[in-house]
Amino acid sequence: MFALPPDEPDLGDLQPLAEAIEELCAILDGDREAVIEGLAEILRRRIAFEALKQEIEWE
């Protein structure tokens, strides 16, 4: 009736991202959580920048 979840999550389309994060961890000699937090901060700043850029273009 109910299936048990697999031992390993199915990363599907996220597999290249997961591998890239692992490589960044190795290159930066950092832990996974810190690398992901850093990438998230970069994305937040980029999104804010793009939003401001659009506001300026509309004026």
Secondary structure, DSSP 8 states (H G I E B T S, - for coil): ------SS---GGGHHHHHHHHHHHHHHT--HHHHHHHHHHHHHHHHHHHHHHHHHHH-
